[in-house]
Amino acid sequence: MLILPELVVLGGAFLFFTASLSGKAQPQLLRTLALLCGLVLFASACIASQANGLLFFASYAVTPFSQLFKILLAGAFLFVLIAGQKLTSIHPSVQAEYYLFLFLGVFGLMLLVSANEFILLFVALELSSFALYLLVPMRDDRDGLRPQMEASIKYLLFGVIATGFMLFGVSYLFALTGSTSLPAIADAIQQGSMPSVALVALLLVLCGFFFKLAVFPFHFWVPDVYQGAANETAIFVATLPKIAAVAILIRLMQFLPPGHEQFVVLLFAVLALVSMFYGNLCALVQDDIKRLLGFSGIAHAGFILLGLLTLQKEGYGLAMYYISAYVLMNLACFLVLCALAGKGQNLRIADLHGLSKRQPILAFILATGLFGLAGIPPFAGFMGKFLVLTETLNKGHLLVVVLAVINTAIAIYYYLLVVRAAYTVDDDSATAAMPSPSLLTTAAGITLVLAIILVGILPAKLIALATTVVQSLG
C-alpha cells in the first residue's frame, strides 16, 4: 500500500518494455493499454492517499505531503495520455519505446517527491530527466528540419549543468553535516551552528530544481524544447516535472540557515521578477503557440517563487495551489493543440482562425485555459495570482507586488491575442477543415474546464489541504 502508485507505474513501464522487444504490438493497442495504465495509476494514487511510513532504511518517506503530489502527478499524467492518445507526432515503430520512457519519467518524478535522502533524490531526478532527454527527439520529422534534435541537445546540456550545480551543493552539505539524509541535514542546519557556506550549498542545490521549474536563469531551454518536441511530449514537459519541482523546493526551504532569511527573500524576489518580465515580454512577439506557452511558463514560475519567498507554510500551501491551477490550465491549452494538430505539426496563432465556428467546444476549452493563465476571474489562475500576491503583500513586499501586477497586465495582452484569433473568422478560415476531437478528448476538455472554474471559485478547502500537508513536514 505504501508504494502502490510506484509499483503500478513501474509495472506499466515493464509492460511497454516487453512490447518494445516484440515489435509486433499494434499502435492502437499500445494507446489503449497506456490509457488503462494511466487510469489505474490515478486510482492507485487515490487509494494510497492516506499511506504514511518510512521505507528502505528511512531513505524513502511516504507522507501526506508526498501522497498529495503523487495524486497530482497521476491525474496530470492521465490527461497527458488522453491529450496525446493519437500520437500523431510519433512514428508507429517507436511508440512502445515512447510509452516506456513516458512511464519511466513518471516513476522518477514519484520517487522524487518521496525521496528522503540526497542520493535517492539524485537518482530519481536523473531517471526522470534522462527519460525526457530521450523523449524530446522522438518526433516524426516529416519536413526534414529536425528541430527536435537541437531542442534535445539544449535540454540535455542545460540539465547536465543544473545537475552539476546541485551535486556541488550536496557535496558541501555532506561535508558540513556528515550525512546525506534530508531530515538530518535540516536539523543540523536549523541548530544554527552551520557557517554561511550552508547557504551557498542550499542555493547550489536549488539550481537543479530551478531548471525543472524553468526559473531564470535556468530557462533558456524552454522555448526551443516546447517548439521542437512533439506535441505529446511538450504537454508532459510543461506540466509534470514542474509539479515535482515545487514539491522539492518546498522541502528544501527547511534547509535555510537561520539569519539568512532576508538574503534569500531578496534573491527569490529578484529571480521571480526577472522571470516574469523576461517570460512575458518575450511571449508578446511569439507566433508559435507552443513557444508562447513556453515563455508563459517562465513567467508563471516567477509567481510560484513569490509563494516560496514568504518563508511561511501558508505561502508554501499557496505555491502548491498555484502549480495545481497552472497545470490544469496548461493541460486545457495543450489538449486543444494536440486535437487540432492532425499531422503533429506546430500550430501558429493564425491557424486558429475560425476555430469557434468549426470546433466551438475546442475554442471554449482553449479560451478557458488562456483566460485562467491570464488571471481573469472566475478562473483558477485569477485566484492563484490574487492569493499569492496578497500573501506577498502581507509580508511587506509592496514593490514586488506592484511589478507582478504590471506583469499580469502584460500577459493579458498575448493571451487574449490567441483567444481573439480563435474567435475570428476570415475568408480562408471559413472554408478550412479542422480535425474533429474524439469523444474522450471532448470529455477530458470539459472536465478540465469545470476543474478550472471550481478551483477558482472554491479555493478554500484546497488551500487548507495544501497548508495542512505542508505543516506535516515539521
Backbone hydrogen bonds, N-H to C=O, Kabsch-Sander energy under -0.5 kcal/mol:
donor,donor_aa,acceptor,acceptor_aa,energy
4,L,1,M,-1.1
7,L,3,I,-2.3
8,V,4,L,-2.2
9,V,5,P,-2.5
10,L,6,E,-2.2
11,G,7,L,-2.3
12,G,8,V,-2.2
13,A,9,V,-2.0
14,F,10,L,-2.3
15,L,11,G,-2.2
16,F,12,G,-2.0
17,F,13,A,-2.0
18,T,14,F,-2.3
19,A,15,L,-1.9
20,S,16,F,-2.1
21,L,17,F,-1.3
22,S,18,T,-1.6
23,G,19,A,-2.1
30,L,26,Q,-2.3
31,R,27,P,-2.3
32,T,28,Q,-2.1
33,L,29,L,-2.5
34,A,30,L,-2.4
35,L,31,R,-2.2
36,L,32,T,-2.3
37,C,33,L,-2.7
38,G,34,A,-2.5
39,L,35,L,-2.2
40,V,36,L,-2.5
41,L,37,C,-2.4
42,F,38,G,-2.1
43,A,39,L,-2.2
44,S,40,V,-2.6
45,A,41,L,-2.3
46,C,42,F,-1.9
47,I,43,A,-2.4
48,A,44,S,-2.2
49,S,46,C,-1.3
50,Q,47,I,-0.5
51,A,48,A,-1.5
53,G,62,V,-2.8
55,L,60,Y,-2.6
59,S,55,L,-0.9
59,S,56,F,-1.3
60,Y,55,L,-1.9
61,A,114,S,-2.8
62,V,53,G,-3.2
62,V,60,Y,-0.6
63,T,61,A,-0.8
67,Q,63,T,-2.6
68,L,64,P,-1.9
69,F,65,F,-1.6
70,K,66,S,-1.9
71,I,67,Q,-1.8
72,L,68,L,-1.9
73,L,69,F,-2.6
74,A,70,K,-2.8
75,G,71,I,-2.7
76,A,72,L,-2.5
77,F,73,L,-2.4
78,L,74,A,-2.0
79,F,75,G,-1.6
80,V,76,A,-2.1
81,L,77,F,-2.3
82,I,78,L,-1.9
83,A,79,F,-2.8
84,G,80,V,-2.1
85,Q,82,I,-1.3
87,L,84,G,-0.7
90,I,87,L,-1.2
94,V,91,H,-1.9
95,Q,92,P,-1.0
98,Y,94,V,-2.2
99,Y,95,Q,-2.2
100,L,96,A,-2.0
101,F,97,E,-2.4
102,L,98,Y,-2.0
103,F,99,Y,-2.6
104,L,100,L,-2.1
105,G,101,F,-2.3
106,V,102,L,-1.7
107,F,103,F,-2.4
108,G,104,L,-2.4
109,L,105,G,-1.9
110,M,106,V,-2.3
111,L,107,F,-2.2
112,L,108,G,-1.9
113,V,109,L,-1.7
114,S,110,M,-0.8
114,S,111,L,-0.6
115,A,111,L,-1.1
115,A,112,L,-0.6
116,N,59,S,-3.0
118,F,180,T,-3.2
121,L,117,E,-2.6
122,F,118,F,-2.4
123,V,119,I,-2.2
124,A,120,L,-2.7
125,L,121,L,-2.4
126,E,122,F,-2.5
127,L,123,V,-2.4
128,S,124,A,-2.3
129,S,125,L,-2.2
130,F,126,E,-3.1
131,A,127,L,-1.5
132,L,128,S,-1.3
133,Y,129,S,-2.4
134,L,130,F,-1.5
135,L,131,A,-1.5
136,V,132,L,-2.4
138,M,135,L,-1.2
139,R,137,P,-2.2
140,D,89,S,-4.1
141,D,139,R,-0.9
142,R,140,D,-1.1
149,M,146,R,-0.9
150,E,146,R,-0.9
151,A,147,P,-2.2
152,S,148,Q,-2.4
153,I,149,M,-2.3
154,K,150,E,-2.3
155,Y,151,A,-2.5
156,L,152,S,-2.6
157,L,153,I,-2.7
158,F,154,K,-2.5
159,G,155,Y,-2.1
160,V,156,L,-2.6
161,I,157,L,-2.2
162,A,158,F,-2.5
163,T,159,G,-2.4
164,G,160,V,-2.3
165,F,161,I,-2.1
166,M,162,A,-2.2
167,L,163,T,-2.7
168,F,164,G,-2.1
169,G,165,F,-2.1
170,V,166,M,-2.5
171,S,167,L,-2.2
172,Y,168,F,-1.4
173,L,169,G,-2.2
174,F,170,V,-2.5
175,A,171,S,-2.1
176,L,172,Y,-2.1
177,T,173,L,-2.1
178,G,174,F,-2.7
182,L,116,N,-1.6
185,I,181,S,-2.4
186,A,182,L,-2.5
187,D,183,P,-2.5
188,A,184,A,-2.1
189,I,185,I,-2.3
190,Q,186,A,-2.5
191,Q,187,D,-1.1
192,G,189,I,-1.8
193,S,188,A,-0.7
198,A,195,P,-2.1
199,L,196,S,-1.1
200,V,196,S,-1.4
201,A,197,V,-2.4
202,L,198,A,-2.2
203,L,199,L,-2.3
204,L,200,V,-2.1
205,V,201,A,-2.1
206,L,202,L,-2.4
207,C,203,L,-1.1
208,G,204,L,-0.6
208,G,205,V,-1.0
209,F,205,V,-0.6
209,F,206,L,-1.0
210,F,206,L,-2.3
211,F,207,C,-1.7
212,K,208,G,-0.7
213,L,209,F,-2.1
214,A,210,F,-1.1
215,V,210,F,-2.5
218,F,215,V,-2.9
222,V,219,H,-2.1
225,V,221,W,-2.4
226,Y,222,V,-2.7
227,Q,223,P,-2.1
228,G,224,D,-2.8
229,A,225,V,-2.4
234,A,230,A,-2.9
235,I,231,N,-1.8
236,F,232,E,-0.7
237,V,233,T,-2.6
238,A,234,A,-2.2
239,T,236,F,-1.2
240,L,236,F,-0.9
242,K,239,T,-0.6
243,I,239,T,-1.3
243,I,240,L,-0.6
244,A,240,L,-1.8
245,A,241,P,-2.1
246,V,242,K,-2.0
247,A,243,I,-1.7
248,I,244,A,-2.2
249,L,245,A,-2.5
250,I,246,V,-2.2
251,R,247,A,-1.7
252,L,248,I,-2.6
253,M,249,L,-1.0
253,M,250,I,-0.5
254,Q,251,R,-1.4
255,F,252,L,-2.0
256,L,253,M,-1.2
260,H,257,P,-1.5
264,V,260,H,-1.9
265,V,261,E,-2.6
266,L,262,Q,-2.4
267,L,263,F,-2.6
268,F,264,V,-2.9
269,A,265,V,-2.3
270,V,266,L,-2.3
271,L,267,L,-2.6
272,A,268,F,-2.6
273,L,269,A,-2.4
274,V,270,V,-2.7
275,S,271,L,-2.3
276,M,272,A,-2.2
277,F,273,L,-2.8
278,Y,274,V,-2.7
279,G,275,S,-2.5
280,N,276,M,-2.7
281,L,277,F,-2.4
282,C,278,Y,-2.1
283,A,279,G,-1.8
284,L,280,N,-1.2
285,V,282,C,-1.0
286,Q,283,A,-1.4
289,I,347,L,-2.2
292,L,288,D,-2.2
293,L,289,I,-2.5
294,G,290,K,-1.7
295,F,291,R,-2.1
296,S,292,L,-2.3
297,G,293,L,-2.0
298,I,294,G,-1.3
299,A,295,F,-1.7
300,H,296,S,-2.2
301,A,297,G,-1.7
302,G,298,I,-1.0
302,G,299,A,-0.6
303,F,299,A,-1.0
304,I,300,H,-1.8
305,L,301,A,-1.8
306,L,302,G,-1.2
307,G,303,F,-1.1
308,L,304,I,-1.3
309,L,305,L,-2.3
310,T,307,G,-0.5
311,L,308,L,-1.8
316,Y,312,Q,-2.0
317,G,313,K,-2.3
318,L,314,E,-1.8
319,A,315,G,-1.9
320,M,316,Y,-1.9
321,Y,317,G,-2.2
322,Y,318,L,-2.7
323,I,319,A,-2.3
324,S,320,M,-1.9
325,A,321,Y,-2.3
326,Y,322,Y,-2.9
327,V,323,I,-2.3
328,L,324,S,-1.9
329,M,325,A,-2.2
330,N,326,Y,-2.5
331,L,327,V,-2.6
332,A,328,L,-1.8
333,C,329,M,-1.9
334,F,330,N,-2.7
335,L,331,L,-2.3
336,V,332,A,-1.5
337,L,333,C,-1.9
338,C,334,F,-2.8
339,A,335,L,-1.7
340,L,336,V,-2.2
341,A,337,L,-2.0
342,G,340,L,-2.0
344,G,341,A,-1.7
349,I,287,D,-1.9
351,D,348,R,-1.1
352,L,349,I,-1.6
353,H,350,A,-1.3
354,G,421,A,-0.6
354,G,424,T,-2.5
355,L,352,L,-2.3
356,S,422,A,-2.4
357,K,354,G,-0.7
358,R,354,G,-2.5
359,Q,355,L,-2.9
363,A,359,Q,-2.2
364,F,360,P,-2.1
365,I,361,I,-2.3
366,L,362,L,-2.6
367,A,363,A,-2.5
368,T,364,F,-2.3
369,G,365,I,-2.2
370,L,366,L,-2.5
371,F,367,A,-2.9
372,G,368,T,-2.2
373,L,369,G,-2.2
374,A,370,L,-2.1
375,G,371,F,-0.8
375,G,372,G,-0.9
376,I,371,F,-2.4
379,F,376,I,-1.4
380,A,452,I,-1.0
382,F,379,F,-0.9
383,M,379,F,-1.3
384,G,380,A,-2.6
385,K,381,G,-2.4
386,F,382,F,-2.9
387,L,383,M,-2.5
388,V,384,G,-2.2
389,L,385,K,-2.7
390,T,386,F,-2.3
391,E,387,L,-2.4
392,T,388,V,-2.2
393,L,389,L,-2.5
394,N,390,T,-2.3
395,K,391,E,-0.9
396,G,393,L,-2.0
397,H,392,T,-1.7
398,L,396,G,-1.2
401,V,397,H,-1.8
402,V,398,L,-2.4
403,L,399,L,-2.4
404,A,400,V,-2.1
405,V,401,V,-2.4
406,I,402,V,-1.9
407,N,403,L,-1.8
408,T,404,A,-1.9
409,A,405,V,-1.9
410,I,406,I,-2.0
411,A,407,N,-2.5
412,I,408,T,-1.8
413,Y,409,A,-0.9
413,Y,410,I,-0.7
414,Y,410,I,-0.9
415,Y,411,A,-2.0
416,L,412,I,-2.4
417,L,413,Y,-1.4
418,V,414,Y,-1.2
419,V,415,Y,-1.8
420,R,416,L,-2.8
421,A,417,L,-1.7
422,A,418,V,-1.9
423,Y,419,V,-1.6
424,T,421,A,-1.3
426,D,424,T,-0.5
430,A,426,D,-1.4
431,T,428,D,-1.0
432,A,428,D,-0.8
442,T,438,S,-2.4
443,A,439,L,-2.4
444,A,440,L,-2.5
445,G,441,T,-2.5
446,I,442,T,-2.4
447,T,443,A,-2.2
448,L,444,A,-2.2
449,V,445,G,-2.3
450,L,446,I,-2.4
451,A,447,T,-2.4
452,I,448,L,-2.7
453,I,449,V,-2.0
454,L,450,L,-2.9
455,V,451,A,-2.8
456,G,452,I,-1.1
457,I,453,I,-2.1
458,L,454,L,-2.3
463,I,459,P,-2.6
464,A,460,A,-2.5
465,L,461,K,-2.4
466,A,462,L,-2.5
467,T,463,I,-2.7
468,T,464,A,-2.1
469,V,465,L,-2.3
470,V,466,A,-1.8
471,Q,467,T,-2.1
472,S,468,T,-1.1
473,L,470,V,-1.6
474,G,471,Q,-1.4
